[in-house]
C-alpha cells in the first residue's frame, strides 16, 4: 500500500447574491482524525463580497448591471451562533 499525502482545497463562488446571506463555517481539520478548531473567529460588522468570491458571470454583470452589483455586495452582521461542545 502506497501512503501518499494528498492536499486538497475547496473553492465556492457565488452565482447570485441573496438579499440575506447566511454563512455556515465548517471549522474542522483532518489530521489522523477529524478535529474541531477551537480558535475564536472575529467578524467585522460589514462584510463586502469581493470579486474573487463571485463567478465571472456575476462580475461582468450578466444577471444585473455591473454598477448595481457593487452596491449589493455588502452585508451587515446581524447575528452569530456559536456551537460549543464536544461533538458537531
N, C-alpha and C positions, 0 to 999 in steps of 0.2 A: 504494500500500500504506500502510495506516494503522498506525503503530508505537505502540500503546498499552501502557502498563505495567500488568500485572495482578499484584496482590498476592494471594497465596493462603495459607491456613493449613489445617492438618490437626489434627483432634482425635480421639483414640481414647479410648473409655470401656470400662471393664471391665464385663462382664455377670456373670461369676462369677470368683471369685478362687481360683487354684490353691494347692495345698499348697507347691509350689516354684515361684517366679516367676523366669523368665529374661527379661532385657531386652536388646535389641539396639539401641543408639543409632546412628542414621543421622546422621553428623556431616559433612554436606556442605551447601554453599550454592551457589546459582546466581548468577553474575554474568553475564558473557557466555559463560561455560563453567562446568562443574562443578568446584568447588574443595573439597578436603578441609580441614576446620577442624583446626588443629593445637594448639589450646589444651588444656591438661590438664583433665580433668573430675575433680572431687573428690566422694567419696561418704561419707555418714555410715555408721556400722556398722549402724544400724537404719533401714529405710525403712518409713514408715507411709503407706498409701494413703488419701488424703483424699477427702471426699465429692465434690469436683468432678472426680475421676478415675473415678468409678463411675457406672453407669447409674442412672436414677431408680428402677427396679425393685429394684436391689440396695440402694439407700439406704433404701428403706422396708421391706425385708426380705421380699420375695415368695419368694425362694429359701430363706431361713433367717430366724429371728427377728432383728430389728434389734439386740438386745442382744448376740447371739452374733457378729454381723458385725464390730462394733467391735474385738473381741478377735482376729479373724482377718485383720486388715488390716496386721499388722506382719510384716516380713521382715528377717531378719538377713543381712547381707552375708557371703557365703561365698567368692566368688572373682571376680576381674576378669581378663578377657583383653583386651589392647590391641594392635591391629594397628598396626605401624609400618612404613611402606614408601611407595613412590611410587604404587602402584595399590591400588584397592579399599579 
